[in-house]
Amino acid sequence: MSIIKVKPVILLVLLVTALMLTGCSASVITTYTTAFKTSDIVGAGATFPYPLYAKWFNAYYEATGVKVNYQAVGSGAGINQITNGTVDFGASDAIMTNIQQSQAEAAYGPLLHIPTTLGAVTVIYNLPGIKSLQLKLNGEVLANICLKKINKWNDPSIIALNPGLTLPDQPIAVVHRADSSGTTYIFTNYLTKVSSDWQTRIGFGTSVSWPGDIGADQSAGVTGQVLKQPYSIGYVELAYAIENKVSYAVVQNEAGNFITPSIESTNKAAEGIILPDDMRVMITNSPNPEAYPIAGFTWVLVNVNQRDKAKGEAVVKVLWWAVHDGQQYNEPLLYGKLSPEVVKKVENELLSINYKGQPLFTPP
């Protein structure tokens, strides 16, 4: 038995005609036909920049009428979906591995990492009686907490960093991401730079073998677990910590200074960094004395060779807007603003996107 394939647009016309012939009202017809409409642009991936992306895409729709349907499902899922060709762009706070890049490019050709913003990964905690920013930590102590080598809040190494602070004789519950996460990538990348033990035993990635305790999906899940679990510690992007009113720590940087996570200290982490043309660069544990040490870029993943001309044009236009006009929304939402040097690199990446060898965008 042969199957006749009908294009969606023809099927939609046939459906509307049938509904009209049966006497359906206009409201019923609208209800049925709306189901066939899809968002102009579909993206999926990182939860880290989701508050910013939600603002961006709403503002872009109001300005242009072009819809962007972005699903914050985690960086690992974003990488998988762009690799499988099920989205117009993926999003990740993690640089794709060489194997991941090869797999994606084997299917659809060259793939770009386009930085859109940068942010701080905060160390959040739930310590009754201890307010936000009162707790101080350094890389070694933080790594040992996550390794379960430090098990109680009144451990001498934590007390030494916090003279005058009364720390409880309570076990530490570490809350970590259970899903494949770019936030985990940034956090564990930092831990490998400050702890040889962590580097040897665990390493870094979007998903690692945690020594134990509590796993939760997405940034919202980690935040929720820490809020309801006394004496717990976890890690989320700065905007999530502030939005959910969860306490977060001051962290000692490479220069020995205790730094509060903020827009300014996050931007400092990107200063003085050599930027490769492909923008696959990590900025954790920056040597800048004013930099917050657990910071990173987040990227949109886009195919150079677009398979649909109109969709490709729409993708390039929204990304061009995001790294130019859209940057006005970054800092109010506690994300770093791309520097002129980064924007120039991104412009070159966007101008390389094409359809059948022809560029899709001419700068305004």
Contacts in CASP RR format, 6 or more apart in sequence:
PFRMAT RR
TARGET T0000
AUTHOR 0000-0000-0000
METHOD contacts of the structure
MODEL  1
MSIIKVKPVILLVLLVTALMLTGCSASVITTYTTAFKTSDIVGAGATFPY
PLYAKWFNAYYEATGVKVNYQAVGSGAGINQITNGTVDFGASDAIMTNIQ
QSQAEAAYGPLLHIPTTLGAVTVIYNLPGIKSLQLKLNGEVLANICLKKI
NKWNDPSIIALNPGLTLPDQPIAVVHRADSSGTTYIFTNYLTKVSSDWQT
RIGFGTSVSWPGDIGADQSAGVTGQVLKQPYSIGYVELAYAIENKVSYAV
VQNEAGNFITPSIESTNKAAEGIILPDDMRVMITNSPNPEAYPIAGFTWV
LVNVNQRDKAKGEAVVKVLWWAVHDGQQYNEPLLYGKLSPEVVKKVENEL
LSINYKGQPLFTPP
6 14 0 8 1.000
8 36 0 8 1.000
11 36 0 8 1.000
12 33 0 8 1.000
12 36 0 8 1.000
15 32 0 8 1.000
15 33 0 8 1.000
15 36 0 8 1.000
16 29 0 8 1.000
16 32 0 8 1.000
16 33 0 8 1.000
19 28 0 8 1.000
19 29 0 8 1.000
19 32 0 8 1.000
20 29 0 8 1.000
38 69 0 8 1.000
39 67 0 8 1.000
39 68 0 8 1.000
39 69 0 8 1.000
40 66 0 8 1.000
40 67 0 8 1.000
40 68 0 8 1.000
40 311 0 8 1.000
40 314 0 8 1.000
41 66 0 8 1.000
41 67 0 8 1.000
41 68 0 8 1.000
41 69 0 8 1.000
41 88 0 8 1.000
41 89 0 8 1.000
41 311 0 8 1.000
41 314 0 8 1.000
41 315 0 8 1.000
41 318 0 8 1.000
42 68 0 8 1.000
42 69 0 8 1.000
42 87 0 8 1.000
42 88 0 8 1.000
43 68 0 8 1.000
43 69 0 8 1.000
43 70 0 8 1.000
43 71 0 8 1.000
43 78 0 8 1.000
43 81 0 8 1.000
43 87 0 8 1.000
43 88 0 8 1.000
43 89 0 8 1.000
43 90 0 8 1.000
43 91 0 8 1.000
44 70 0 8 1.000
44 71 0 8 1.000
44 72 0 8 1.000
44 73 0 8 1.000
44 77 0 8 1.000
44 78 0 8 1.000
44 81 0 8 1.000
44 87 0 8 1.000
44 90 0 8 1.000
44 91 0 8 1.000
45 70 0 8 1.000
45 71 0 8 1.000
45 72 0 8 1.000
45 73 0 8 1.000
45 74 0 8 1.000
45 75 0 8 1.000
45 76 0 8 1.000
45 77 0 8 1.000
45 78 0 8 1.000
45 79 0 8 1.000
45 81 0 8 1.000
45 90 0 8 1.000
45 91 0 8 1.000
45 92 0 8 1.000
46 72 0 8 1.000
46 74 0 8 1.000
46 75 0 8 1.000
46 78 0 8 1.000
46 91 0 8 1.000
46 92 0 8 1.000
46 93 0 8 1.000
46 182 0 8 1.000
46 183 0 8 1.000
46 298 0 8 1.000
47 72 0 8 1.000
47 73 0 8 1.000
47 74 0 8 1.000
47 75 0 8 1.000
47 181 0 8 1.000
47 183 0 8 1.000
47 218 0 8 1.000
47 219 0 8 1.000
47 220 0 8 1.000
47 237 0 8 1.000
48 75 0 8 1.000
48 93 0 8 1.000
48 119 0 8 1.000
48 121 0 8 1.000
48 182 0 8 1.000
48 183 0 8 1.000
48 186 0 8 1.000
48 219 0 8 1.000
48 237 0 8 1.000
48 298 0 8 1.000
49 91 0 8 1.000
49 93 0 8 1.000
49 116 0 8 1.000
49 117 0 8 1.000
49 237 0 8 1.000
49 298 0 8 1.000
49 335 0 8 1.000
50 70 0 8 1.000
50 72 0 8 1.000
50 219 0 8 1.000
51 239 0 8 1.000
51 240 0 8 1.000
51 243 0 8 1.000
51 333 0 8 1.000
52 116 0 8 1.000
52 117 0 8 1.000
52 239 0 8 1.000
52 329 0 8 1.000
52 330 0 8 1.000
52 333 0 8 1.000
52 335 0 8 1.000
53 70 0 8 1.000
53 72 0 8 1.000
53 91 0 8 1.000
54 70 0 8 1.000
55 329 0 8 1.000
55 333 0 8 1.000
56 68 0 8 1.000
56 322 0 8 1.000
56 326 0 8 1.000
56 329 0 8 1.000
57 67 0 8 1.000
57 68 0 8 1.000
57 70 0 8 1.000
57 318 0 8 1.000
59 326 0 8 1.000
59 329 0 8 1.000
60 66 0 8 1.000
60 68 0 8 1.000
60 318 0 8 1.000
60 321 0 8 1.000
60 322 0 8 1.000
61 67 0 8 1.000
61 68 0 8 1.000
63 321 0 8 1.000
64 317 0 8 1.000
66 314 0 8 1.000
66 317 0 8 1.000
66 318 0 8 1.000
68 318 0 8 1.000
70 91 0 8 1.000
72 218 0 8 1.000
73 218 0 8 1.000
74 179 0 8 1.000
74 180 0 8 1.000
74 181 0 8 1.000
74 182 0 8 1.000
74 218 0 8 1.000
75 91 0 8 1.000
75 92 0 8 1.000
75 93 0 8 1.000
75 94 0 8 1.000
75 180 0 8 1.000
75 181 0 8 1.000
75 182 0 8 1.000
75 183 0 8 1.000
75 185 0 8 1.000
75 206 0 8 1.000
76 92 0 8 1.000
76 94 0 8 1.000
76 179 0 8 1.000
76 180 0 8 1.000
76 181 0 8 1.000
76 182 0 8 1.000
76 206 0 8 1.000
76 207 0 8 1.000
77 179 0 8 1.000
77 180 0 8 1.000
78 87 0 8 1.000
78 90 0 8 1.000
78 91 0 8 1.000
78 92 0 8 1.000
78 301 0 8 1.000
79 90 0 8 1.000
79 92 0 8 1.000
79 94 0 8 1.000
79 96 0 8 1.000
79 100 0 8 1.000
79 104 0 8 1.000
79 180 0 8 1.000
79 206 0 8 1.000
79 301 0 8 1.000
81 87 0 8 1.000
81 90 0 8 1.000
82 89 0 8 1.000
82 90 0 8 1.000
82 104 0 8 1.000
82 111 0 8 1.000
82 301 0 8 1.000
82 302 0 8 1.000
82 303 0 8 1.000
83 100 0 8 1.000
83 103 0 8 1.000
83 104 0 8 1.000
83 107 0 8 1.000
84 107 0 8 1.000
85 107 0 8 1.000
85 108 0 8 1.000
88 302 0 8 1.000
88 311 0 8 1.000
88 312 0 8 1.000
88 314 0 8 1.000
88 315 0 8 1.000
89 300 0 8 1.000
89 301 0 8 1.000
89 302 0 8 1.000
89 315 0 8 1.000
89 319 0 8 1.000
90 300 0 8 1.000
90 301 0 8 1.000
90 302 0 8 1.000
91 298 0 8 1.000
91 299 0 8 1.000
91 300 0 8 1.000
91 301 0 8 1.000
92 182 0 8 1.000
92 206 0 8 1.000
92 298 0 8 1.000
92 299 0 8 1.000
92 301 0 8 1.000
93 181 0 8 1.000
93 182 0 8 1.000
93 183 0 8 1.000
93 185 0 8 1.000
93 186 0 8 1.000
93 296 0 8 1.000
93 297 0 8 1.000
93 298 0 8 1.000
93 299 0 8 1.000
94 181 0 8 1.000
94 182 0 8 1.000
94 185 0 8 1.000
94 186 0 8 1.000
94 205 0 8 1.000
94 206 0 8 1.000
95 113 0 8 1.000
95 185 0 8 1.000
95 280 0 8 1.000
95 281 0 8 1.000
95 282 0 8 1.000
95 299 0 8 1.000
96 104 0 8 1.000
96 111 0 8 1.000
96 113 0 8 1.000
96 280 0 8 1.000
96 301 0 8 1.000
101 111 0 8 1.000
104 111 0 8 1.000
104 301 0 8 1.000
105 111 0 8 1.000
108 303 0 8 1.000
108 305 0 8 1.000
108 307 0 8 1.000
109 303 0 8 1.000
109 304 0 8 1.000
109 305 0 8 1.000
110 303 0 8 1.000
110 304 0 8 1.000
110 305 0 8 1.000
111 301 0 8 1.000
111 302 0 8 1.000
111 303 0 8 1.000
111 304 0 8 1.000
112 278 0 8 1.000
112 301 0 8 1.000
112 302 0 8 1.000
112 303 0 8 1.000
112 304 0 8 1.000
112 349 0 8 1.000
112 352 0 8 1.000
112 353 0 8 1.000
113 278 0 8 1.000
113 279 0 8 1.000
113 280 0 8 1.000
113 299 0 8 1.000
113 301 0 8 1.000
114 279 0 8 1.000
114 299 0 8 1.000
114 300 0 8 1.000
114 301 0 8 1.000
114 302 0 8 1.000
114 319 0 8 1.000
114 323 0 8 1.000
114 346 0 8 1.000
114 349 0 8 1.000
114 350 0 8 1.000
115 279 0 8 1.000
115 297 0 8 1.000
115 298 0 8 1.000
115 299 0 8 1.000
115 338 0 8 1.000
115 342 0 8 1.000
115 345 0 8 1.000
115 346 0 8 1.000
116 298 0 8 1.000
116 299 0 8 1.000
116 300 0 8 1.000
116 319 0 8 1.000
116 322 0 8 1.000
116 323 0 8 1.000
116 338 0 8 1.000
117 297 0 8 1.000
117 298 0 8 1.000
117 327 0 8 1.000
117 330 0 8 1.000
117 335 0 8 1.000
117 336 0 8 1.000
117 337 0 8 1.000
117 338 0 8 1.000
118 266 0 8 1.000
118 267 0 8 1.000
118 269 0 8 1.000
118 270 0 8 1.000
118 283 0 8 1.000
118 295 0 8 1.000
118 296 0 8 1.000
118 297 0 8 1.000
118 298 0 8 1.000
118 335 0 8 1.000
118 336 0 8 1.000
118 338 0 8 1.000
119 237 0 8 1.000
119 238 0 8 1.000
119 266 0 8 1.000
119 295 0 8 1.000
119 296 0 8 1.000
119 297 0 8 1.000
119 298 0 8 1.000
119 334 0 8 1.000
119 335 0 8 1.000
119 336 0 8 1.000
120 237 0 8 1.000
120 238 0 8 1.000
120 261 0 8 1.000
120 262 0 8 1.000
120 265 0 8 1.000
120 266 0 8 1.000
120 292 0 8 1.000
120 294 0 8 1.000
120 295 0 8 1.000
120 296 0 8 1.000
121 183 0 8 1.000
121 186 0 8 1.000
121 187 0 8 1.000
121 190 0 8 1.000
121 235 0 8 1.000
121 236 0 8 1.000
121 237 0 8 1.000
121 238 0 8 1.000
121 294 0 8 1.000
121 295 0 8 1.000
121 296 0 8 1.000
122 235 0 8 1.000
122 236 0 8 1.000
122 237 0 8 1.000
122 238 0 8 1.000
122 241 0 8 1.000
122 248 0 8 1.000
122 249 0 8 1.000
122 261 0 8 1.000
122 294 0 8 1.000
123 137 0 8 1.000
123 142 0 8 1.000
123 233 0 8 1.000
123 234 0 8 1.000
123 235 0 8 1.000
123 248 0 8 1.000
123 249 0 8 1.000
123 251 0 8 1.000
123 294 0 8 1.000
124 222 0 8 1.000
124 223 0 8 1.000
124 226 0 8 1.000
124 233 0 8 1.000
124 234 0 8 1.000
124 235 0 8 1.000
124 236 0 8 1.000
124 241 0 8 1.000
124 246 0 8 1.000
124 247 0 8 1.000
124 248 0 8 1.000
124 249 0 8 1.000
125 135 0 8 1.000
125 226 0 8 1.000
125 232 0 8 1.000
125 233 0 8 1.000
125 234 0 8 1.000
125 246 0 8 1.000
125 247 0 8 1.000
125 248 0 8 1.000
125 249 0 8 1.000
126 226 0 8 1.000
126 227 0 8 1.000
126 229 0 8 1.000
126 230 0 8 1.000
126 231 0 8 1.000
126 232 0 8 1.000
126 233 0 8 1.000
126 246 0 8 1.000
126 247 0 8 1.000
127 135 0 8 1.000
127 153 0 8 1.000
127 167 0 8 1.000
127 168 0 8 1.000
127 230 0 8 1.000
127 231 0 8 1.000
127 247 0 8 1.000
128 168 0 8 1.000
128 230 0 8 1.000
130 165 0 8 1.000
130 167 0 8 1.000
130 247 0 8 1.000
131 247 0 8 1.000
132 246 0 8 1.000
132 247 0 8 1.000
132 248 0 8 1.000
133 247 0 8 1.000
133 248 0 8 1.000
133 249 0 8 1.000
133 250 0 8 1.000
133 260 0 8 1.000
134 162 0 8 1.000
134 165 0 8 1.000
134 247 0 8 1.000
135 162 0 8 1.000
135 165 0 8 1.000
135 247 0 8 1.000
135 249 0 8 1.000
135 250 0 8 1.000
136 161 0 8 1.000
136 162 0 8 1.000
136 249 0 8 1.000
136 250 0 8 1.000
136 251 0 8 1.000
136 252 0 8 1.000
136 258 0 8 1.000
137 158 0 8 1.000
137 161 0 8 1.000
137 249 0 8 1.000
137 250 0 8 1.000
137 251 0 8 1.000
137 252 0 8 1.000
138 161 0 8 1.000
138 194 0 8 1.000
138 251 0 8 1.000
138 252 0 8 1.000
139 190 0 8 1.000
139 191 0 8 1.000
139 194 0 8 1.000
139 195 0 8 1.000
139 251 0 8 1.000
139 252 0 8 1.000
139 293 0 8 1.000
140 157 0 8 1.000
140 194 0 8 1.000
140 195 0 8 1.000
141 150 0 8 1.000
141 157 0 8 1.000
141 158 0 8 1.000
141 161 0 8 1.000
142 191 0 8 1.000
142 194 0 8 1.000
142 251 0 8 1.000
143 191 0 8 1.000
143 194 0 8 1.000
143 195 0 8 1.000
143 197 0 8 1.000
143 198 0 8 1.000
144 150 0 8 1.000
144 157 0 8 1.000
144 195 0 8 1.000
144 197 0 8 1.000
145 172 0 8 1.000
145 174 0 8 1.000
145 233 0 8 1.000
146 174 0 8 1.000
146 176 0 8 1.000
146 191 0 8 1.000
146 198 0 8 1.000
146 210 0 8 1.000
146 211 0 8 1.000
147 195 0 8 1.000
147 197 0 8 1.000
147 198 0 8 1.000
147 201 0 8 1.000
147 202 0 8 1.000
147 211 0 8 1.000
148 174 0 8 1.000
148 211 0 8 1.000
148 212 0 8 1.000
148 213 0 8 1.000
149 197 0 8 1.000
150 157 0 8 1.000
150 158 0 8 1.000
150 172 0 8 1.000
151 171 0 8 1.000
151 172 0 8 1.000
152 169 0 8 1.000
152 170 0 8 1.000
152 171 0 8 1.000
152 172 0 8 1.000
153 167 0 8 1.000
153 168 0 8 1.000
153 169 0 8 1.000
153 170 0 8 1.000
153 171 0 8 1.000
153 172 0 8 1.000
153 231 0 8 1.000
154 167 0 8 1.000
154 168 0 8 1.000
154 169 0 8 1.000
154 170 0 8 1.000
158 167 0 8 1.000
159 165 0 8 1.000
159 167 0 8 1.000
161 252 0 8 1.000
168 231 0 8 1.000
170 230 0 8 1.000
170 231 0 8 1.000
171 231 0 8 1.000
172 231 0 8 1.000
172 232 0 8 1.000
172 233 0 8 1.000
173 213 0 8 1.000
173 214 0 8 1.000
173 229 0 8 1.000
173 231 0 8 1.000
173 232 0 8 1.000
173 233 0 8 1.000
174 210 0 8 1.000
174 212 0 8 1.000
174 213 0 8 1.000
174 214 0 8 1.000
174 232 0 8 1.000
174 233 0 8 1.000
174 234 0 8 1.000
175 213 0 8 1.000
175 214 0 8 1.000
175 215 0 8 1.000
175 216 0 8 1.000
175 222 0 8 1.000
175 225 0 8 1.000
175 226 0 8 1.000
175 229 0 8 1.000
175 232 0 8 1.000
175 233 0 8 1.000
175 234 0 8 1.000
176 184 0 8 1.000
176 210 0 8 1.000
176 213 0 8 1.000
176 214 0 8 1.000
176 215 0 8 1.000
176 216 0 8 1.000
176 222 0 8 1.000
176 234 0 8 1.000
176 235 0 8 1.000
177 183 0 8 1.000
177 184 0 8 1.000
177 207 0 8 1.000
177 215 0 8 1.000
177 216 0 8 1.000
177 217 0 8 1.000
177 218 0 8 1.000
177 219 0 8 1.000
177 222 0 8 1.000
178 215 0 8 1.000
178 216 0 8 1.000
178 217 0 8 1.000
179 207 0 8 1.000
179 217 0 8 1.000
179 218 0 8 1.000
180 206 0 8 1.000
180 207 0 8 1.000
181 206 0 8 1.000
181 207 0 8 1.000
181 218 0 8 1.000
182 205 0 8 1.000
182 206 0 8 1.000
182 298 0 8 1.000
183 219 0 8 1.000
183 235 0 8 1.000
183 236 0 8 1.000
183 237 0 8 1.000
184 205 0 8 1.000
184 206 0 8 1.000
184 207 0 8 1.000
184 208 0 8 1.000
184 235 0 8 1.000
185 204 0 8 1.000
185 205 0 8 1.000
185 206 0 8 1.000
186 282 0 8 1.000
186 284 0 8 1.000
186 294 0 8 1.000
186 295 0 8 1.000
186 296 0 8 1.000
187 235 0 8 1.000
187 294 0 8 1.000
188 198 0 8 1.000
188 202 0 8 1.000
188 203 0 8 1.000
188 204 0 8 1.000
188 205 0 8 1.000
188 208 0 8 1.000
189 204 0 8 1.000
189 205 0 8 1.000
189 282 0 8 1.000
189 284 0 8 1.000
190 284 0 8 1.000
190 285 0 8 1.000
190 293 0 8 1.000
190 294 0 8 1.000
191 198 0 8 1.000
191 199 0 8 1.000
191 202 0 8 1.000
191 203 0 8 1.000
191 204 0 8 1.000
192 198 0 8 1.000
192 199 0 8 1.000
192 202 0 8 1.000
192 203 0 8 1.000
192 204 0 8 1.000
193 199 0 8 1.000
193 284 0 8 1.000
193 285 0 8 1.000
194 285 0 8 1.000
194 293 0 8 1.000
202 208 0 8 1.000
202 209 0 8 1.000
202 210 0 8 1.000
202 211 0 8 1.000
214 225 0 8 1.000
214 229 0 8 1.000
214 232 0 8 1.000
215 222 0 8 1.000
215 225 0 8 1.000
216 222 0 8 1.000
216 224 0 8 1.000
216 225 0 8 1.000
219 236 0 8 1.000
219 237 0 8 1.000
219 240 0 8 1.000
220 240 0 8 1.000
222 234 0 8 1.000
222 235 0 8 1.000
222 236 0 8 1.000
223 236 0 8 1.000
223 240 0 8 1.000
223 241 0 8 1.000
223 244 0 8 1.000
223 246 0 8 1.000
224 244 0 8 1.000
224 246 0 8 1.000
225 232 0 8 1.000
226 232 0 8 1.000
226 233 0 8 1.000
226 234 0 8 1.000
226 246 0 8 1.000
227 244 0 8 1.000
227 246 0 8 1.000
235 294 0 8 1.000
236 246 0 8 1.000
238 248 0 8 1.000
238 261 0 8 1.000
238 262 0 8 1.000
238 266 0 8 1.000
238 334 0 8 1.000
239 333 0 8 1.000
239 334 0 8 1.000
239 335 0 8 1.000
240 246 0 8 1.000
241 247 0 8 1.000
241 248 0 8 1.000
242 334 0 8 1.000
248 261 0 8 1.000
250 258 0 8 1.000
250 259 0 8 1.000
250 260 0 8 1.000
251 258 0 8 1.000
251 259 0 8 1.000
251 261 0 8 1.000
251 292 0 8 1.000
251 293 0 8 1.000
251 294 0 8 1.000
252 258 0 8 1.000
252 259 0 8 1.000
252 293 0 8 1.000
253 259 0 8 1.000
253 285 0 8 1.000
253 286 0 8 1.000
253 288 0 8 1.000
253 289 0 8 1.000
253 291 0 8 1.000
253 292 0 8 1.000
253 293 0 8 1.000
254 285 0 8 1.000
254 286 0 8 1.000
254 287 0 8 1.000
254 291 0 8 1.000
254 293 0 8 1.000
255 287 0 8 1.000
255 288 0 8 1.000
255 289 0 8 1.000
256 289 0 8 1.000
257 289 0 8 1.000
257 290 0 8 1.000
259 265 0 8 1.000
259 290 0 8 1.000
259 291 0 8 1.000
259 292 0 8 1.000
259 293 0 8 1.000
260 292 0 8 1.000
261 292 0 8 1.000
261 294 0 8 1.000
261 295 0 8 1.000
262 292 0 8 1.000
262 334 0 8 1.000
263 331 0 8 1.000
263 334 0 8 1.000
263 335 0 8 1.000
263 336 0 8 1.000
263 337 0 8 1.000
264 290 0 8 1.000
265 290 0 8 1.000
265 291 0 8 1.000
265 292 0 8 1.000
265 295 0 8 1.000
266 291 0 8 1.000
266 292 0 8 1.000
266 295 0 8 1.000
266 296 0 8 1.000
266 335 0 8 1.000
266 336 0 8 1.000
267 336 0 8 1.000
267 337 0 8 1.000
267 339 0 8 1.000
268 286 0 8 1.000
268 288 0 8 1.000
268 290 0 8 1.000
268 291 0 8 1.000
268 292 0 8 1.000
269 283 0 8 1.000
269 284 0 8 1.000
269 286 0 8 1.000
269 288 0 8 1.000
269 291 0 8 1.000
269 292 0 8 1.000
269 293 0 8 1.000
269 295 0 8 1.000
269 296 0 8 1.000
270 283 0 8 1.000
270 286 0 8 1.000
270 295 0 8 1.000
270 296 0 8 1.000
270 297 0 8 1.000
270 339 0 8 1.000
270 342 0 8 1.000
271 286 0 8 1.000
271 288 0 8 1.000
271 291 0 8 1.000
271 339 0 8 1.000
272 288 0 8 1.000
273 281 0 8 1.000
273 283 0 8 1.000
273 286 0 8 1.000
274 281 0 8 1.000
275 281 0 8 1.000
275 341 0 8 1.000
275 342 0 8 1.000
275 345 0 8 1.000
277 345 0 8 1.000
277 348 0 8 1.000
278 349 0 8 1.000
279 297 0 8 1.000
279 299 0 8 1.000
279 342 0 8 1.000
279 345 0 8 1.000
279 346 0 8 1.000
279 349 0 8 1.000
281 297 0 8 1.000
282 296 0 8 1.000
283 295 0 8 1.000
283 296 0 8 1.000
283 297 0 8 1.000
284 293 0 8 1.000
284 294 0 8 1.000
284 295 0 8 1.000
284 296 0 8 1.000
285 293 0 8 1.000
286 293 0 8 1.000
286 295 0 8 1.000
300 319 0 8 1.000
302 315 0 8 1.000
302 319 0 8 1.000
302 353 0 8 1.000
303 353 0 8 1.000
304 352 0 8 1.000
304 353 0 8 1.000
304 354 0 8 1.000
305 354 0 8 1.000
305 355 0 8 1.000
305 357 0 8 1.000
306 312 0 8 1.000
306 315 0 8 1.000
306 353 0 8 1.000
306 354 0 8 1.000
306 355 0 8 1.000
306 360 0 8 1.000
308 355 0 8 1.000
309 355 0 8 1.000
309 356 0 8 1.000
309 360 0 8 1.000
312 353 0 8 1.000
312 355 0 8 1.000
312 360 0 8 1.000
313 355 0 8 1.000
313 360 0 8 1.000
313 361 0 8 1.000
315 353 0 8 1.000
316 350 0 8 1.000
316 353 0 8 1.000
316 360 0 8 1.000
316 361 0 8 1.000
317 361 0 8 1.000
319 350 0 8 1.000
320 347 0 8 1.000
320 350 0 8 1.000
320 361 0 8 1.000
320 363 0 8 1.000
323 338 0 8 1.000
323 343 0 8 1.000
323 346 0 8 1.000
323 347 0 8 1.000
323 350 0 8 1.000
324 343 0 8 1.000
327 337 0 8 1.000
327 338 0 8 1.000
330 336 0 8 1.000
330 337 0 8 1.000
330 338 0 8 1.000
331 337 0 8 1.000
338 346 0 8 1.000
347 363 0 8 1.000
350 361 0 8 1.000
351 359 0 8 1.000
351 361 0 8 1.000
351 363 0 8 1.000
352 359 0 8 1.000
353 359 0 8 1.000
353 360 0 8 1.000
353 361 0 8 1.000
354 360 0 8 1.000
END
